[in-house]
Amino acid sequence: MSEKKTLTVTLVKSVAGTRQTHRDTVRGLGLRKINSSRVLEDTPAVRGMINKVSYLVKVL
C-alpha cells in the first residue's frame, strides 16, 4: 500500500479586501487566521483551490 500524498498549506496573507469567493475558498481549505496551517490530501480539487488563492497561501 502506498501512502497518500499530502500538502501543507499555510495562510500567509489576510483575506480582508479579497473577493468573497476567495474568502470562501480559504475557509474551504480549513484556514482561519494568518499563519494557520493544514495538512491536506493532494487531490485535483485541493490543487484547484490552492491555485485560486495562491497569492494568499504558501504550500510546503
PQR file with spaces between the fields and no chain letter, atoms N, CA, C, O and H, PARSE charges and radii, in Angstrom:
ATOM       1  N    MET     1       0.835   -1.187    0.000 -0.4000 1.5000
ATOM       2  CA   MET     1       0.000    0.000    0.000 -0.0000 2.0000
ATOM       3  C    MET     1       0.872    1.240    0.000  0.5500 1.7000
ATOM       4  O    MET     1       1.834    1.336    0.762 -0.5500 1.4000
ATOM       5  N    SER     2       0.533    2.179   -0.851 -0.4000 1.5000
ATOM       6  CA   SER     2       1.295    3.424   -0.895 -0.0000 2.0000
ATOM       7  C    SER     2       0.633    4.458    0.004  0.5500 1.7000
ATOM       8  O    SER     2      -0.590    4.495    0.144 -0.5500 1.4000
ATOM       9  H    SER     2      -0.248    2.101   -1.469  0.4000 1.0000
ATOM      10  N    GLU     3       1.470    5.296    0.609 -0.4000 1.5000
ATOM      11  CA   GLU     3       0.935    6.355    1.459 -0.0000 2.0000
ATOM      12  C    GLU     3       0.315    7.438    0.594  0.5500 1.7000
ATOM      13  O    GLU     3       0.748    7.671   -0.534 -0.5500 1.4000
ATOM      14  H    GLU     3       2.463    5.265    0.495  0.4000 1.0000
ATOM      15  N    LYS     4      -0.700    8.096    1.132 -0.4000 1.5000
ATOM      16  CA   LYS     4      -1.336    9.182    0.398 -0.0000 2.0000
ATOM      17  C    LYS     4      -0.445   10.411    0.446  0.5500 1.7000
ATOM      18  O    LYS     4       0.134   10.732    1.484 -0.5500 1.4000
ATOM      19  H    LYS     4      -1.051    7.907    2.049  0.4000 1.0000
ATOM      20  N    LYS     5      -0.339   11.097   -0.691 -0.4000 1.5000
ATOM      21  CA   LYS     5       0.461   12.315   -0.766 -0.0000 2.0000
ATOM      22  C    LYS     5      -0.280   13.434   -0.047  0.5500 1.7000
ATOM      23  O    LYS     5      -1.506   13.529   -0.116 -0.5500 1.4000
ATOM      24  H    LYS     5      -0.809   10.836   -1.534  0.4000 1.0000
ATOM      25  N    THR     6       0.478   14.279    0.644 -0.4000 1.5000
ATOM      26  CA   THR     6      -0.141   15.388    1.370 -0.0000 2.0000
ATOM      27  C    THR     6       0.559   16.703    1.040  0.5500 1.7000
ATOM      28  O    THR     6       1.703   16.724    0.585 -0.5500 1.4000
ATOM      29  H    THR     6       1.473   14.202    0.701  0.4000 1.0000
ATOM      30  N    LEU     7      -0.156   17.793    1.280 -0.4000 1.5000
ATOM      31  CA   LEU     7       0.373   19.141    1.109 -0.0000 2.0000
ATOM      32  C    LEU     7       0.132   19.896    2.406  0.5500 1.7000
ATOM      33  O    LEU     7      -0.921   19.744    3.025 -0.5500 1.4000
ATOM      34  H    LEU     7      -1.085   17.775    1.650  0.4000 1.0000
ATOM      35  N    THR     8       1.094   20.707    2.821 -0.4000 1.5000
ATOM      36  CA   THR     8       0.905   21.582    3.970 -0.0000 2.0000
ATOM      37  C    THR     8       0.648   22.979    3.439  0.5500 1.7000
ATOM      38  O    THR     8       1.495   23.566    2.766 -0.5500 1.4000
ATOM      39  H    THR     8       1.949   20.830    2.318  0.4000 1.0000
ATOM      40  N    VAL     9      -0.537   23.509    3.749 -0.4000 1.5000
ATOM      41  CA   VAL     9      -0.953   24.817    3.246 -0.0000 2.0000
ATOM      42  C    VAL     9      -1.011   25.788    4.415  0.5500 1.7000
ATOM      43  O    VAL     9      -1.620   25.485    5.441 -0.5500 1.4000
ATOM      44  H    VAL     9      -1.225   23.032    4.295  0.4000 1.0000
ATOM      45  N    THR    10      -0.383   26.955    4.274 -0.4000 1.5000
ATOM      46  CA   THR    10      -0.345   27.980    5.313 -0.0000 2.0000
ATOM      47  C    THR    10      -0.894   29.285    4.762  0.5500 1.7000
ATOM      48  O    THR    10      -0.515   29.711    3.671 -0.5500 1.4000
ATOM      49  H    THR    10       0.112   27.201    3.441  0.4000 1.0000
ATOM      50  N    LEU    11      -1.786   29.920    5.511 -0.4000 1.5000
ATOM      51  CA   LEU    11      -2.315   31.226    5.128 -0.0000 2.0000
ATOM      52  C    LEU    11      -1.296   32.280    5.523  0.5500 1.7000
ATOM      53  O    LEU    11      -1.009   32.447    6.709 -0.5500 1.4000
ATOM      54  H    LEU    11      -2.095   29.574    6.397  0.4000 1.0000
ATOM      55  N    VAL    12      -0.739   33.004    4.536 -0.4000 1.5000
ATOM      56  CA   VAL    12       0.324   33.970    4.829 -0.0000 2.0000
ATOM      57  C    VAL    12      -0.114   35.416    4.612  0.5500 1.7000
ATOM      58  O    VAL    12       0.631   36.338    4.945 -0.5500 1.4000
ATOM      59  H    VAL    12      -0.972   32.869    3.573  0.4000 1.0000
ATOM      60  N    LYS    13      -1.302   35.629    4.062 -0.4000 1.5000
ATOM      61  CA   LYS    13      -1.775   36.976    3.802 -0.0000 2.0000
ATOM      62  C    LYS    13      -3.237   37.067    4.220  0.5500 1.7000
ATOM      63  O    LYS    13      -3.978   36.090    4.118 -0.5500 1.4000
ATOM      64  H    LYS    13      -1.907   34.880    3.791  0.4000 1.0000
ATOM      65  N    SER    14      -3.648   38.232    4.687 -0.4000 1.5000
ATOM      66  CA   SER    14      -5.015   38.430    5.159 -0.0000 2.0000
ATOM      67  C    SER    14      -6.016   38.324    4.016  0.5500 1.7000
ATOM      68  O    SER    14      -5.722   38.691    2.878 -0.5500 1.4000
ATOM      69  H    SER    14      -3.046   39.026    4.771  0.4000 1.0000
ATOM      70  N    VAL    15      -7.207   37.815    4.339 -0.4000 1.5000
ATOM      71  CA   VAL    15      -8.269   37.723    3.339 -0.0000 2.0000
ATOM      72  C    VAL    15      -9.098   39.004    3.284  0.5500 1.7000
ATOM      73  O    VAL    15     -10.003   39.119    2.457 -0.5500 1.4000
ATOM      74  H    VAL    15      -7.446   37.518    5.263  0.4000 1.0000
ATOM      75  N    ALA    16      -8.801   39.962    4.152 -0.4000 1.5000
ATOM      76  CA   ALA    16      -9.534   41.233    4.151 -0.0000 2.0000
ATOM      77  C    ALA    16      -9.337   41.936    2.810  0.5500 1.7000
ATOM      78  O    ALA    16      -8.212   42.058    2.324 -0.5500 1.4000
ATOM      79  H    ALA    16      -8.066   39.869    4.824  0.4000 1.0000
ATOM      80  N    GLY    17     -10.419   42.390    2.228 -0.4000 1.5000
ATOM      81  CA   GLY    17     -10.355   43.108    0.966 -0.0000 2.0000
ATOM      82  C    GLY    17     -10.290   42.224   -0.258  0.5500 1.7000
ATOM      83  O    GLY    17     -10.140   42.726   -1.372 -0.5500 1.4000
ATOM      84  H    GLY    17     -11.332   42.291    2.623  0.4000 1.0000
ATOM      85  N    THR    18     -10.400   40.907   -0.075 -0.4000 1.5000
ATOM      86  CA   THR    18     -10.384   39.996   -1.220 -0.0000 2.0000
ATOM      87  C    THR    18     -11.809   39.645   -1.623  0.5500 1.7000
ATOM      88  O    THR    18     -12.759   39.959   -0.906 -0.5500 1.4000
ATOM      89  H    THR    18     -10.521   40.500    0.830  0.4000 1.0000
ATOM      90  N    ARG    19     -11.954   38.996   -2.765 -0.4000 1.5000
ATOM      91  CA   ARG    19     -13.275   38.590   -3.235 -0.0000 2.0000
ATOM      92  C    ARG    19     -13.894   37.580   -2.278  0.5500 1.7000
ATOM      93  O    ARG    19     -13.191   36.794   -1.643 -0.5500 1.4000
ATOM      94  H    ARG    19     -11.182   38.740   -3.347  0.4000 1.0000
ATOM      95  N    GLN    20     -15.209   37.612   -2.185 -0.4000 1.5000
ATOM      96  CA   GLN    20     -15.923   36.691   -1.295 -0.0000 2.0000
ATOM      97  C    GLN    20     -15.648   35.234   -1.681  0.5500 1.7000
ATOM      98  O    GLN    20     -15.502   34.380   -0.807 -0.5500 1.4000
ATOM      99  H    GLN    20     -15.780   38.251   -2.701  0.4000 1.0000
ATOM     100  N    THR    21     -15.577   34.950   -2.973 -0.4000 1.5000
ATOM     101  CA   THR    21     -15.321   33.564   -3.398 -0.0000 2.0000
ATOM     102  C    THR    21     -13.942   33.104   -2.935  0.5500 1.7000
ATOM     103  O    THR    21     -13.764   31.931   -2.605 -0.5500 1.4000
ATOM     104  H    THR    21     -15.696   35.644   -3.683  0.4000 1.0000
ATOM     105  N    HIS    22     -12.965   34.010   -2.905 -0.4000 1.5000
ATOM     106  CA   HIS    22     -11.629   33.648   -2.441 -0.0000 2.0000
ATOM     107  C    HIS    22     -11.632   33.427   -0.933  0.5500 1.7000
ATOM     108  O    HIS    22     -10.953   32.527   -0.438 -0.5500 1.4000
ATOM     109  H    HIS    22     -13.110   34.962   -3.173  0.4000 1.0000
ATOM     110  N    ARG    23     -12.390   34.241   -0.199 -0.4000 1.5000
ATOM     111  CA   ARG    23     -12.514   34.037    1.253 -0.0000 2.0000
ATOM     112  C    ARG    23     -13.159   32.686    1.539  0.5500 1.7000
ATOM     113  O    ARG    23     -12.740   31.972    2.450 -0.5500 1.4000
ATOM     114  H    ARG    23     -12.941   34.972   -0.601  0.4000 1.0000
ATOM     115  N    ASP    24     -14.175   32.341    0.762 -0.4000 1.5000
ATOM     116  CA   ASP    24     -14.853   31.053    0.937 -0.0000 2.0000
ATOM     117  C    ASP    24     -13.900   29.897    0.633  0.5500 1.7000
ATOM     118  O    ASP    24     -13.939   28.864    1.301 -0.5500 1.4000
ATOM     119  H    ASP    24     -14.515   32.921    0.022  0.4000 1.0000
ATOM     120  N    THR    25     -13.053   30.074   -0.367 -0.4000 1.5000
ATOM     121  CA   THR    25     -12.099   29.029   -0.731 -0.0000 2.0000
ATOM     122  C    THR    25     -11.077   28.816    0.385  0.5500 1.7000
ATOM     123  O    THR    25     -10.723   27.679    0.699 -0.5500 1.4000
ATOM     124  H    THR    25     -13.022   30.913   -0.910  0.4000 1.0000
ATOM     125  N    VAL    26     -10.604   29.915    0.983 -0.4000 1.5000
ATOM     126  CA   VAL    26      -9.652   29.808    2.094 -0.0000 2.0000
ATOM     127  C    VAL    26     -10.299   29.046    3.256  0.5500 1.7000
ATOM     128  O    VAL    26      -9.660   28.195    3.874 -0.5500 1.4000
ATOM     129  H    VAL    26     -10.892   30.838    0.727  0.4000 1.0000
ATOM     130  N    ARG    27     -11.561   29.352    3.549 -0.4000 1.5000
ATOM     131  CA   ARG    27     -12.273   28.631    4.618 -0.0000 2.0000
ATOM     132  C    ARG    27     -12.456   27.157    4.242  0.5500 1.7000
ATOM     133  O    ARG    27     -12.378   26.270    5.091 -0.5500 1.4000
ATOM     134  H    ARG    27     -12.080   30.043    3.047  0.4000 1.0000
ATOM     135  N    GLY    28     -12.700   26.922    2.955 -0.4000 1.5000
ATOM     136  CA   GLY    28     -12.853   25.549    2.478 -0.0000 2.0000
ATOM     137  C    GLY    28     -11.582   24.736    2.645  0.5500 1.7000
ATOM     138  O    GLY    28     -11.636   23.517    2.814 -0.5500 1.4000
ATOM     139  H    GLY    28     -12.763   27.643    2.266  0.4000 1.0000
ATOM     140  N    LEU    29     -10.454   25.399    2.600 -0.4000 1.5000
ATOM     141  CA   LEU    29      -9.168   24.729    2.840 -0.0000 2.0000
ATOM     142  C    LEU    29      -8.924   24.508    4.332  0.5500 1.7000
ATOM     143  O    LEU    29      -7.965   23.839    4.716 -0.5500 1.4000
ATOM     144  H    LEU    29     -10.410   26.389    2.463  0.4000 1.0000
ATOM     145  N    GLY    30      -9.794   25.071    5.170 -0.4000 1.5000
ATOM     146  CA   GLY    30      -9.670   24.882    6.616 -0.0000 2.0000
ATOM     147  C    GLY    30      -8.771   25.895    7.283  0.5500 1.7000
ATOM     148  O    GLY    30      -8.292   25.664    8.394 -0.5500 1.4000
ATOM     149  H    GLY    30     -10.574   25.614    4.858  0.4000 1.0000
ATOM     150  N    LEU    31      -8.533   27.019    6.623 -0.4000 1.5000
ATOM     151  CA   LEU    31      -7.649   28.047    7.184 -0.0000 2.0000
ATOM     152  C    LEU    31      -8.487   29.183    7.745  0.5500 1.7000
ATOM     153  O    LEU    31      -9.457   29.613    7.121 -0.5500 1.4000
ATOM     154  H    LEU    31      -8.922   27.207    5.722  0.4000 1.0000
ATOM     155  N    ARG    32      -8.112   29.671    8.933 -0.4000 1.5000
ATOM     156  CA   ARG    32      -8.856   30.736    9.581 -0.0000 2.0000
ATOM     157  C    ARG    32      -8.016   31.986    9.750  0.5500 1.7000
ATOM     158  O    ARG    32      -8.317   33.026    9.165 -0.5500 1.4000
ATOM     159  H    ARG    32      -7.325   29.321    9.440  0.4000 1.0000
ATOM     160  N    LYS    33      -6.972   31.888   10.542 -0.4000 1.5000
ATOM     161  CA   LYS    33      -6.144   33.049   10.856 -0.0000 2.0000
ATOM     162  C    LYS    33      -4.838   33.004   10.070  0.5500 1.7000
ATOM     163  O    LYS    33      -4.440   31.954    9.566 -0.5500 1.4000
ATOM     164  H    LYS    33      -6.728   31.043   11.018  0.4000 1.0000
ATOM     165  N    ILE    34      -4.177   34.158    9.973 -0.4000 1.5000
ATOM     166  CA   ILE    34      -2.874   34.210    9.322 -0.0000 2.0000
ATOM     167  C    ILE    34      -1.916   33.284   10.071  0.5500 1.7000
ATOM     168  O    ILE    34      -1.937   33.214   11.299 -0.5500 1.4000
ATOM     169  H    ILE    34      -4.501   35.011   10.382  0.4000 1.0000
ATOM     170  N    ASN    35      -1.087   32.583    9.321 -0.4000 1.5000
ATOM     171  CA   ASN    35      -0.118   31.593    9.806 -0.0000 2.0000
ATOM     172  C    ASN    35      -0.760   30.299   10.278  0.5500 1.7000
ATOM     173  O    ASN    35      -0.068   29.445   10.832 -0.5500 1.4000
ATOM     174  H    ASN    35      -1.070   32.639    8.323  0.4000 1.0000
ATOM     175  N    SER    36      -2.073   30.125   10.074 -0.4000 1.5000
ATOM     176  CA   SER    36      -2.680   28.832   10.377 -0.0000 2.0000
ATOM     177  C    SER    36      -2.329   27.878    9.238  0.5500 1.7000
ATOM     178  O    SER    36      -2.253   28.286    8.079 -0.5500 1.4000
ATOM     179  H    SER    36      -2.635   30.819    9.624  0.4000 1.0000
ATOM     180  N    SER    37      -2.117   26.612    9.572 -0.4000 1.5000
ATOM     181  CA   SER    37      -1.711   25.611    8.585 -0.0000 2.0000
ATOM     182  C    SER    37      -2.624   24.408    8.648  0.5500 1.7000
ATOM     183  O    SER    37      -3.225   24.117    9.682 -0.5500 1.4000
ATOM     184  H    SER    37      -2.179   26.280   10.514  0.4000 1.0000
ATOM     185  N    ARG    38      -2.719   23.714    7.531 -0.4000 1.5000
ATOM     186  CA   ARG    38      -3.465   22.468    7.454 -0.0000 2.0000
ATOM     187  C    ARG    38      -2.672   21.505    6.584  0.5500 1.7000
ATOM     188  O    ARG    38      -2.039   21.913    5.611 -0.5500 1.4000
ATOM     189  H    ARG    38      -2.231   23.951    6.692  0.4000 1.0000
ATOM     190  N    VAL    39      -2.710   20.233    6.935 -0.4000 1.5000
ATOM     191  CA   VAL    39      -2.135   19.196    6.093 -0.0000 2.0000
ATOM     192  C    VAL    39      -3.301   18.582    5.334  0.5500 1.7000
ATOM     193  O    VAL    39      -4.210   18.005    5.930 -0.5500 1.4000
ATOM     194  H    VAL    39      -3.224   19.901    7.726  0.4000 1.0000
ATOM     195  N    LEU    40      -3.266   18.713    4.007 -0.4000 1.5000
ATOM     196  CA   LEU    40      -4.373   18.277    3.166 -0.0000 2.0000
ATOM     197  C    LEU    40      -3.910   17.211    2.182  0.5500 1.7000
ATOM     198  O    LEU    40      -2.743   17.176    1.791 -0.5500 1.4000
ATOM     199  H    LEU    40      -2.528   19.183    3.522  0.4000 1.0000
ATOM     200  N    GLU    41      -4.833   16.347    1.789 -0.4000 1.5000
ATOM     201  CA   GLU    41      -4.536   15.330    0.798 -0.0000 2.0000
ATOM     202  C    GLU    41      -4.324   15.996   -0.563  0.5500 1.7000
ATOM     203  O    GLU    41      -5.021   16.951   -0.908 -0.5500 1.4000
ATOM     204  H    GLU    41      -5.781   16.376    2.107  0.4000 1.0000
ATOM     205  N    ASP    42      -3.372   15.494   -1.324 -0.4000 1.5000
ATOM     206  CA   ASP    42      -3.049   16.066   -2.631 -0.0000 2.0000
ATOM     207  C    ASP    42      -4.015   15.525   -3.681  0.5500 1.7000
ATOM     208  O    ASP    42      -3.760   14.492   -4.300 -0.5500 1.4000
ATOM     209  H    ASP    42      -2.806   14.719   -1.045  0.4000 1.0000
ATOM     210  N    THR    43      -5.125   16.233   -3.874 -0.4000 1.5000
ATOM     211  CA   THR    43      -6.124   15.838   -4.865 -0.0000 2.0000
ATOM     212  C    THR    43      -6.292   16.967   -5.876  0.5500 1.7000
ATOM     213  O    THR    43      -5.914   18.104   -5.592 -0.5500 1.4000
ATOM     214  H    THR    43      -5.332   17.072   -3.371  0.4000 1.0000
ATOM     215  N    PRO    44      -6.847   16.679   -7.044 -0.5600 1.5000
ATOM     216  CA   PRO    44      -7.079   17.746   -8.025  0.2800 2.0000
ATOM     217  C    PRO    44      -7.968   18.866   -7.475  0.5500 1.7000
ATOM     218  O    PRO    44      -7.747   20.033   -7.799 -0.5500 1.4000
ATOM     219  N    ALA    45      -8.960   18.539   -6.654 -0.4000 1.5000
ATOM     220  CA   ALA    45      -9.849   19.558   -6.084 -0.0000 2.0000
ATOM     221  C    ALA    45      -9.075   20.496   -5.162  0.5500 1.7000
ATOM     222  O    ALA    45      -9.247   21.713   -5.233 -0.5500 1.4000
ATOM     223  H    ALA    45      -9.139   17.591   -6.391  0.4000 1.0000
ATOM     224  N    VAL    46      -8.232   19.945   -4.304 -0.4000 1.5000
ATOM     225  CA   VAL    46      -7.437   20.763   -3.385 -0.0000 2.0000
ATOM     226  C    VAL    46      -6.433   21.601   -4.177  0.5500 1.7000
ATOM     227  O    VAL    46      -6.212   22.771   -3.862 -0.5500 1.4000
ATOM     228  H    VAL    46      -8.092   18.957   -4.246  0.4000 1.0000
ATOM     229  N    ARG    47      -5.830   21.003   -5.203 -0.4000 1.5000
ATOM     230  CA   ARG    47      -4.885   21.753   -6.045 -0.0000 2.0000
ATOM     231  C    ARG    47      -5.571   22.952   -6.689  0.5500 1.7000
ATOM     232  O    ARG    47      -4.995   24.039   -6.746 -0.5500 1.4000
ATOM     233  H    ARG    47      -6.010   20.053   -5.458  0.4000 1.0000
ATOM     234  N    GLY    48      -6.795   22.762   -7.172 -0.4000 1.5000
ATOM     235  CA   GLY    48      -7.540   23.849   -7.791 -0.0000 2.0000
ATOM     236  C    GLY    48      -7.836   24.964   -6.813  0.5500 1.7000
ATOM     237  O    GLY    48      -7.738   26.143   -7.154 -0.5500 1.4000
ATOM     238  H    GLY    48      -7.263   21.880   -7.125  0.4000 1.0000
ATOM     239  N    MET    49      -8.201   24.590   -5.585 -0.4000 1.5000
ATOM     240  CA   MET    49      -8.478   25.591   -4.552 -0.0000 2.0000
ATOM     241  C    MET    49      -7.216   26.383   -4.230  0.5500 1.7000
ATOM     242  O    MET    49      -7.265   27.603   -4.072 -0.5500 1.4000
ATOM     243  H    MET    49      -8.280   23.632   -5.307  0.4000 1.0000
ATOM     244  N    ILE    50      -6.084   25.684   -4.133 -0.4000 1.5000
ATOM     245  CA   ILE    50      -4.814   26.348   -3.835 -0.0000 2.0000
ATOM     246  C    ILE    50      -4.434   27.297   -4.975  0.5500 1.7000
ATOM     247  O    ILE    50      -3.966   28.409   -4.726 -0.5500 1.4000
ATOM     248  H    ILE    50      -6.045   24.693   -4.261  0.4000 1.0000
ATOM     249  N    ASN    51      -4.632   26.865   -6.218 -0.4000 1.5000
ATOM     250  CA   ASN    51      -4.314   27.727   -7.367 -0.0000 2.0000
ATOM     251  C    ASN    51      -5.162   28.983   -7.359  0.5500 1.7000
ATOM     252  O    ASN    51      -4.684   30.055   -7.730 -0.5500 1.4000
ATOM     253  H    ASN    51      -5.012   25.962   -6.420  0.4000 1.0000
ATOM     254  N    LYS    52      -6.411   28.866   -6.942 -0.4000 1.5000
ATOM     255  CA   LYS    52      -7.325   30.009   -6.937 -0.0000 2.0000
ATOM     256  C    LYS    52      -6.864   31.090   -5.953  0.5500 1.7000
ATOM     257  O    LYS    52      -6.986   32.281   -6.237 -0.5500 1.4000
ATOM     258  H    LYS    52      -6.800   27.995   -6.641  0.4000 1.0000
ATOM     259  N    VAL    53      -6.340   30.679   -4.812 -0.4000 1.5000
ATOM     260  CA   VAL    53      -5.921   31.643   -3.785 -0.0000 2.0000
ATOM     261  C    VAL    53      -4.408   31.590   -3.553  0.5500 1.7000
ATOM     262  O    VAL    53      -3.937   31.795   -2.434 -0.5500 1.4000
ATOM     263  H    VAL    53      -6.240   29.711   -4.581  0.4000 1.0000
ATOM     264  N    SER    54      -3.662   31.315   -4.607 -0.4000 1.5000
ATOM     265  CA   SER    54      -2.212   31.130   -4.482 -0.0000 2.0000
ATOM     266  C    SER    54      -1.506   32.368   -3.942  0.5500 1.7000
ATOM     267  O    SER    54      -0.432   32.260   -3.350 -0.5500 1.4000
ATOM     268  H    SER    54      -4.045   31.147   -5.516  0.4000 1.0000
ATOM     269  N    TYR    55      -2.104   33.547   -4.143 -0.4000 1.5000
ATOM     270  CA   TYR    55      -1.493   34.794   -3.657 -0.0000 2.0000
ATOM     271  C    TYR    55      -1.701   34.993   -2.157  0.5500 1.7000
ATOM     272  O    TYR    55      -1.138   35.920   -1.575 -0.5500 1.4000
ATOM     273  H    TYR    55      -2.977   33.634   -4.624  0.4000 1.0000
ATOM     274  N    LEU    56      -2.506   34.131   -1.524 -0.4000 1.5000
ATOM     275  CA   LEU    56      -2.766   34.228   -0.084 -0.0000 2.0000
ATOM     276  C    LEU    56      -2.085   33.135    0.713  0.5500 1.7000
ATOM     277  O    LEU    56      -1.912   33.278    1.923 -0.5500 1.4000
ATOM     278  H    LEU    56      -2.964   33.378   -1.998  0.4000 1.0000
ATOM     279  N    VAL    57      -1.693   32.044    0.066 -0.4000 1.5000
ATOM     280  CA   VAL    57      -1.195   30.882    0.790 -0.0000 2.0000
ATOM     281  C    VAL    57       0.208   30.489    0.329  0.5500 1.7000
ATOM     282  O    VAL    57       0.680   30.869   -0.743 -0.5500 1.4000
ATOM     283  H    VAL    57      -1.833   31.928   -0.918  0.4000 1.0000
ATOM     284  N    LYS    58       0.849   29.703    1.206 -0.4000 1.5000
ATOM     285  CA   LYS    58       2.156   29.114    0.905 -0.0000 2.0000
ATOM     286  C    LYS    58       1.996   27.613    1.040  0.5500 1.7000
ATOM     287  O    LYS    58       1.357   27.137    1.979 -0.5500 1.4000
ATOM     288  H    LYS    58       0.466   29.394    2.076  0.4000 1.0000
ATOM     289  N    VAL    59       2.569   26.865    0.112 -0.4000 1.5000
ATOM     290  CA   VAL    59       2.441   25.410    0.122 -0.0000 2.0000
ATOM     291  C    VAL    59       3.810   24.784    0.335  0.5500 1.7000
ATOM     292  O    VAL    59       4.779   25.143   -0.334 -0.5500 1.4000
ATOM     293  H    VAL    59       3.088   27.252   -0.650  0.4000 1.0000
ATOM     294  N    LEU    60       3.881   23.840    1.278 -0.4000 1.5000
ATOM     295  CA   LEU    60       5.136   23.118    1.539 -0.0000 2.0000
ATOM     296  C    LEU    60       4.963   21.671    1.170  0.5500 1.7000
ATOM     297  O    LEU    60       5.899   20.883    1.311 -0.5500 1.4000
ATOM     298  H    LEU    60       3.093   23.548    1.821  0.4000 1.0000
